[in-house]
Amino acid sequence: MSIPLPDRDPGPLRGAAPGAAGPVRPYGDTTDDGMVQLSFTLPLPHGPRAEGAALQLARRMGVERPLLVHSKPVGGTQFSFFVVYGPVAHAVDLDEVVVAERDYPLLSAKEADAAVRERLGRKLVVVGACVGTDAHTVGIDAILNIKGFAGEKGLEAYKEMRVVNLGAQVPVGDLVRRARAERADAVLVSQAVTQRDAHLTNVRELSAELRAEFAEHERPLLVVGGPRFDPESAAALGADRIFGRGTTPGDVAAYLVHALVPAAPAPAVLTESAV
């Protein structure tokens, strides 16, 4: 079901103007009406009882006057899928919203290559993979393969980076051993499979094995990407950086340069006596 939208732009939501603070509520039919759309599955056979359970769940989640706009059986006869639409009383306080800020400058491919060549003095080595049972290589290929993503070429196109892409379903131990063999500066991992938090378990396991295999001063940087990761959870998972959806090769390349390449020396300041 699509949420009906007005024929014209309603303008900024109340309290959501650029730079403003204060509460904002979801938008559905009219500004500030609080309308949301939810979809979920219940382990119940499809029928009136399952639909009643879906509406009760929506109310407990804070949806007032929920409308059941779609339901159907899934997975045979033991599960039911629902779409619910209705207003919520909740608002978001913009003063309490915390987002991960990029703390390094973006670089062009030429600028990244120049920084590695001039200040590192050798090629930067990157080893990447999808670990565990994850066979979804679209994310890792988007960052590493020369064809890249969103109009940017992948790290294979960088002249001063040596990229080893191990592909899909790589056991954590194999990735760690390959990182050792390649003398990797950074290990990049993409995870799309999230059932039972497999993506979190895999990253924690990989982080632990890297720390067991390498001394702290020689441990490769662990960079993780995937649509279900919270960028703020890097420290808790033992990663150095987490990238979410929409990340481009340029984002990752700039971070690698920022984290692994010595900073450029500050320009000399001429004193009066030296002039």
VOGU-3710 file (C-alpha; in Angstrom, 3 decimals, decimal comma):
1> msiplpdrdp> 0,000/0,000/0,000  1,284/3,471/-0,797  0,725/6,327/1,595  -1,271/9,128/-0,089  0,767/12,273/-0,641  -0,377/15,847/-1,365  -0,190/17,318/-4,859  2,356/19,908/-3,774  5,312/20,111/-1,426  3,938/20,864/2,049
11> gplrgaapga> 7,147/22,596/3,072  9,319/21,720/6,068  7,751/19,828/8,929  7,134/21,679/12,146  10,356/21,847/14,134  12,356/20,344/11,244  13,694/23,459/9,537  17,440/23,322/8,771  19,386/23,941/11,953  16,248/23,947/14,084
21> agpvrpygdt> 15,680/21,997/17,249  12,546/20,591/18,814  10,116/17,732/18,187  9,149/16,287/14,819  6,454/13,713/14,090  5,975/11,398/11,097  4,199/12,716/8,000  1,566/10,734/6,097  -1,529/12,549/4,790  -1,010/16,013/6,296
31> tddgmvqlsf> 1,838/17,742/8,052  2,458/16,567/11,613  -0,290/13,919/11,538  2,042/11,246/12,926  1,029/8,599/10,374  3,290/5,545/9,999  3,155/2,286/8,072  4,377/-0,951/9,666  4,866/-4,422/8,249  5,575/-7,559/10,238
41> tlplphgpra> 4,996/-11,316/10,420  3,332/-13,252/13,247  3,683/-17,010/13,821  -0,098/-17,521/13,558  -2,329/-19,100/10,909  -3,982/-16,455/8,774  -7,477/-15,516/9,951  -9,490/-13,200/12,246  -7,541/-14,167/15,368  -4,213/-13,393/13,705
51> egaalqlarr> -5,564/-10,070/12,426  -6,780/-9,167/15,910  -3,347/-10,004/17,302  -1,712/-7,773/14,673  -3,897/-4,806/15,642  -3,251/-5,360/19,340  0,490/-5,460/18,702  0,281/-2,199/16,741  -1,581/-0,508/19,611  1,048/-1,675/22,087
61> mgverpllvh> 3,701/-0,220/19,814  2,029/3,171/20,138  -0,065/3,233/16,965  -3,392/4,889/17,714  -6,463/3,690/15,762  -4,442/1,264/13,605  -5,875/0,218/10,249  -5,094/-3,248/8,947  -4,581/-2,490/5,265  -3,069/-5,787/4,117
71> skpvggtqfs> -2,729/-9,350/5,395  -1,904/-12,698/3,828  -0,627/-16,151/4,793  3,090/-16,782/4,282  5,338/-19,802/4,717  2,531/-22,276/4,200  -0,259/-22,028/6,790  1,547/-21,258/10,045  2,533/-17,602/9,518  0,748/-14,395/8,574
81> ffvvygpvah> 2,089/-11,157/7,123  0,498/-7,769/7,920  0,702/-4,128/6,917  -0,748/-1,655/9,449  -1,298/2,087/8,988  -2,113/4,645/11,663  -0,948/7,643/13,719  1,561/7,494/16,559  1,674/9,864/19,498  5,465/9,782/19,630
91> avdldevvva> 7,733/12,594/18,463  11,487/12,818/17,952  13,487/15,413/19,849  16,081/16,695/17,397  18,266/17,839/20,280  18,748/14,190/21,267  19,535/12,812/17,802  23,123/11,540/17,545  24,659/10,664/14,181  28,120/9,516/13,166
101> erdypllsak> 29,970/12,473/11,674  32,696/12,050/9,077  35,853/13,287/10,795  38,150/13,283/7,780  38,154/15,068/4,405  36,971/13,352/1,245  39,676/12,887/-1,377  39,673/12,322/-5,112  41,360/9,149/-6,360  44,356/11,215/-7,470
111> eadaavrerl> 44,636/12,875/-4,062  44,400/9,521/-2,259  47,061/7,977/-4,505  49,344/10,969/-4,036  49,021/10,812/-0,251  49,850/7,078/-0,176  52,781/7,454/-2,591  54,326/10,500/-0,948  53,693/9,829/2,727  53,439/6,027/3,038
121> grklvvvgac> 56,094/5,215/0,467  54,572/1,902/-0,630  51,265/0,501/-1,798  48,479/0,271/0,750  47,270/-3,354/0,985  43,562/-4,087/1,383  42,056/-7,571/1,837  38,270/-7,886/1,603  35,638/-10,603/1,900  32,158/-11,646/2,949
131> vgtdahtvgi> 32,648/-13,962/5,923  30,751/-16,892/7,383  27,830/-18,108/5,279  27,268/-14,698/3,676  27,208/-15,048/-0,123  26,124/-11,477/-0,892  29,143/-9,925/-2,620  27,377/-6,868/-4,042  28,574/-4,667/-1,165  32,213/-5,749/-1,094
141> dailnikgfa> 32,398/-5,695/-4,904  30,936/-2,192/-5,017  33,828/-0,942/-2,879  36,678/-3,081/-4,215  35,969/-3,924/-7,866  37,213/-1,522/-10,485  33,655/-0,943/-11,764  32,811/0,599/-8,383  29,525/2,159/-7,348  27,572/5,417/-7,744
151> gekgleayke> 29,851/6,663/-10,512  33,052/6,053/-8,526  35,629/3,410/-9,421  36,463/0,840/-6,739  39,720/0,581/-4,839  41,188/-1,723/-7,510  41,402/1,363/-9,722  43,641/3,208/-7,261  47,250/3,045/-8,449  48,690/3,048/-4,923
161> mrvvnlgaqv> 46,452/0,338/-3,456  46,843/-3,409/-3,815  43,465/-5,080/-3,406  42,794/-8,761/-2,650  39,089/-9,617/-2,916  38,428/-13,094/-1,482  34,724/-13,061/-2,395  31,944/-14,832/-0,525  31,542/-17,314/2,325  35,104/-16,981/3,596
171> pvgdlvrrar> 35,731/-18,578/7,015  36,978/-16,052/9,555  40,169/-18,034/10,168  40,978/-18,127/6,449  40,539/-14,363/6,185  42,846/-13,746/9,129  45,538/-16,039/7,698  45,290/-14,362/4,294  45,573/-10,947/5,934  48,788/-12,151/7,565
181> aeradavlvs> 50,144/-13,597/4,311  49,365/-10,437/2,334  50,666/-8,146/5,099  47,368/-6,321/4,937  47,035/-2,753/6,136  43,253/-3,080/6,253  40,656/-5,854/6,255  37,304/-4,915/4,704  34,254/-7,033/5,467  30,769/-6,708/4,004
191> qavtqrdahl> 27,840/-8,427/5,733  24,273/-8,588/4,445  23,003/-11,721/6,229  21,525/-10,637/9,563  19,429/-13,611/10,688  20,017/-14,249/14,389  22,488/-11,339/14,342  24,970/-13,344/12,276  26,576/-10,105/11,042  27,346/-9,019/14,614
201> tnvrelsael> 28,640/-12,450/15,644  30,926/-12,653/12,611  32,450/-9,236/13,195  33,079/-9,927/16,881  34,724/-13,244/15,990  36,863/-11,642/13,280  37,940/-8,829/15,587  38,940/-11,306/18,297  40,942/-13,464/15,882  42,751/-10,468/14,393
211> raefaeherp> 43,772/-9,337/17,866  44,939/-12,854/18,736  46,951/-13,191/15,512  48,578/-9,750/15,358  50,415/-7,593/17,826  48,484/-4,375/18,408  50,974/-2,221/16,508  50,774/-4,450/13,406  47,070/-5,411/13,436  45,326/-4,446/10,189
221> llvvggprfd> 42,511/-1,952/10,361  39,094/-3,660/10,520  36,530/-1,848/8,373  32,985/-3,224/8,217  30,081/-2,397/5,945  26,466/-3,443/5,537  22,943/-2,023/5,523  22,005/-3,332/8,993  24,983/-2,065/10,979  24,793/0,890/13,348
231> pesaaalgad> 27,846/3,082/12,592  27,971/4,001/16,285  28,572/0,356/17,286  32,125/0,038/15,937  33,832/0,036/19,331  31,367/-2,467/20,804  31,986/-4,874/17,919  35,755/-4,433/17,956  35,858/-2,733/14,535  37,756/0,427/13,673
241> rifgrgttpg> 35,047/1,814/11,396  31,558/0,846/10,260  29,994/2,102/7,043  26,272/1,871/6,312  24,101/1,991/3,217  25,072/4,399/0,449  28,807/4,221/1,171  30,961/4,815/-1,919  34,524/3,684/-2,721  35,674/7,263/-2,234
251> dvaaylvhal> 34,318/7,303/1,317  36,313/4,174/2,185  39,486/5,261/0,372  39,495/8,602/2,166  39,071/6,887/5,514  41,928/4,455/4,816  44,224/7,340/3,933  43,116/9,244/7,022  43,679/6,256/9,325  46,777/4,623/7,815
261> vpaapapavl> 48,823/7,284/6,051  51,016/9,630/8,142  49,707/13,168/8,249  51,316/15,705/5,967  53,950/17,786/7,751  52,825/21,231/8,753  54,244/24,016/6,556  57,251/25,734/8,014  56,600/29,114/9,572  59,265/31,674/8,861
271> tesav> 60,308/33,662/11,890  61,428/37,259/11,670  65,070/36,231/12,215  64,897/33,749/9,319  63,615/36,273/6,815
//
